[in-house]
Amino acid sequence: MNAVRSRYLLPLLLLAAGSAHAQPAIDLPALIECRQSVSEFAALAPIANDPLKAVALGWRPLPQGNLFMAEYMLNTPITVFGHSADHIAMAGGTIIAILDMPDPHPLAKQLELETGYDAPDKFMAGRELVSRDVNDAKTGEALIESVILGVSTVKSHPGKTLAGCTYSLDLPAEEDTPAAPDTPVEAPSVPPSVQTPTPSPA
């Protein structure tokens, strides 16, 4: 799961102070299982910036066990990949469930992921589910929307398996610039992307 394309880092969405608009409904299991798009993932940006918004959703912010992840405990557990989860984390463009699963191999096999690294203290596997050409409706710039499913382990969370999804907008390689889609797409603002297995031990 090497990130071979340079990431198109877009600014985070900022909510206007005192805005009366309701937050869009967030389907957390669908986001974690890669059943959403960059546009839906962008709704998480205000939550990542404001712990009170997370609390309002029933997400209790946790002390950082890993410098690269913001972690939350859910008041109401969800089911992802067939497993119950009440512990989630966000890292840039990645949203993951932290599962009580010492061995990540069965889940990676179930999800038909490609193993990128496999060692006693570290495992990474992933698969790109979506890669499509889009154009920023404002600038006309060609982008590639990417959605990657990943499973990994990290030293800061022994006995746990990290499973989730990375949503990103990438700049195409210069020699492989895609043709413009028939209809330009409004490129949503998303946080900088981080591949699911990337977080390093704290």
N, C-alpha and C positions, 0 to 999 in steps of 0.2 A: 504494500500500500504506500509506495513512495509517492510523495506529492511532486510530480515531475513538471507540472505547469506552475508558473508564478501566480500567486493568489491576487485577485483583484480586491483590495481592501477598501470597503465602502464604509462611510460613517454610520454610527449607530443611530437608530431612530430615537428622537427625543420627544417626550410628551410635553405639551405646553402646560405650564403650571396652572392648576385649577381647571383643567379641561373637564368638561362634563360628559365627554363621549365615553361610552362603555368600552372596555377592552374586548377585542375579538375573542370568541370562544377558542380555547386551546385544547386540542385533542392530543394529550401528552403521549398515550401509547402509540398513536399513529406517527407522531414526530419521531419517537425513539425507534420505531420499527421501519423507518424510511418510507412511510406511506403518504408523506406530505411533500411539499415543494419548498424552494427557497422563500417564496412569498409568505407561506404560512409560518415558516421558521422565524421570519423577521418579527413576528409578533412577540417573540421572547426577548427582544432587545431591551424594551423598557423594564422588564422584570429583572434582567441581569444587572441593570443599573440602579435599581431601587428595591432594597430588601422588603420594604413595606408592601410593595405590589406582590412580591412572592408570598408574603404572609397572608395577604388577602385571598390568594388562590389555595391556601392550605399547604403551602410549602414552608417548612421551618428552616431558615438558614443555619448551617452547621459551621463550626470552626474549620478552617482550611486544613485538611490533612495532606493536601498536595497543592503546591503553589500555583499550578496551572489549571486548577479546577475550582469552580464555585459549587459547593455541595448543599443539598437540601434533603430534609426528611419530610415525607408526605404524610399528612394527617390521615389520608385515605389511600391504602395501597392500590396499585394498579397491576394489571397483568400484561406482561410483555414477553414475547417469544415463548409463551406457554408457562411463564414463571411469575410468581407474585413478587412485587418489588415496592419498597417504600423508601428507597434511598436512590436519589438521582444526582446528576452533576451536569454542569455546562462548562465547556472550554472553547471559547471562540465560537466557531460555527458548528460545534458538536454538542449533541444532547445524548446522554447515556443513562442507563440504569446500572446501578452497582448491585450485583446479584450475589447472594450467599452461595457461591459455587466455586470450590477450590480448583476444579479441573475445567478449563475453558474448551477443551477439545470436543466434547460431545455437542456443545452448542454450535461451535464453528462448523462441525460436520453437518448438523441439522440445517443450518442456514446456507450450506454449500459455499462456504467462504474459501478463498485462496490463502494459504498460510504464507505470511511474509517473514516471520521470525519465530523460532521455536526453541527455547532454552529453558532450563529448570526455573530460572527466576524471571523470565519474560516471554510473553507470547503475543503475537500480533497476527490477525487474519482479517481479510476484508474482501469486498466485492463492490464494484461500481454498478449501481442499478440504473442510474439515469445520467446521460450525457447528451445535452441538446444545445443547439445554437440559439442564442437570443441576441437581440440588439437593445441597447439602452435607448429608450424612446426619447430621452432628453438630449443625449450626446451623439447617438447613432453608433456608438462604439460596439464592436462585435465582442460578445462574451460567450462563455460556455457554462451552462448551469450543470452542476454535478451533484449527485446524491450517492453517498458511499455508506454501505452497511459495514460495521466493524465489530470485532470481538477482540478483547485484549486483557492482559493482566498488568499490574503495576506494583512495584515494591512497596509503595506507600499504603497499599490496601491488600495485605496478605490474606489469602483465602477467599478473595473476591474475584469475580469476573465482570469486566466492564463491557457492556453491550449496548450499541446504539448507532446513531447516524450522524454523518457529517454533511452539511449543506453548504455549497459554495458557488460563487461566480468566479470563473477563472478567465484569465487572458489567454487566448489561443496562441500557439506557437506561431512565430512570424511566417514560417513556411506553410502553415496549415490554417490560415485565416478563413473562417467559414463564410459562406455566402449569406447575405442578409435574409432573415425570414420574411415571409410575405407581409406579416404585420409586425411592426416594431413592438417590443415588450418593454413595459415600464420596469426597469431593473430595481427591485426592492433593496432597501438598505439592510445589510446584515453585518454582524460582527465579523472580524477576521476569522477565517476558517482554521480549524485545527483538526487533523485526522484523529479519529477516535482513539487509536492506540498511542498517540503521541505523548500524553501527560507523563512527565518524568517524576521520579520519587522526590518527595519534599526533603 
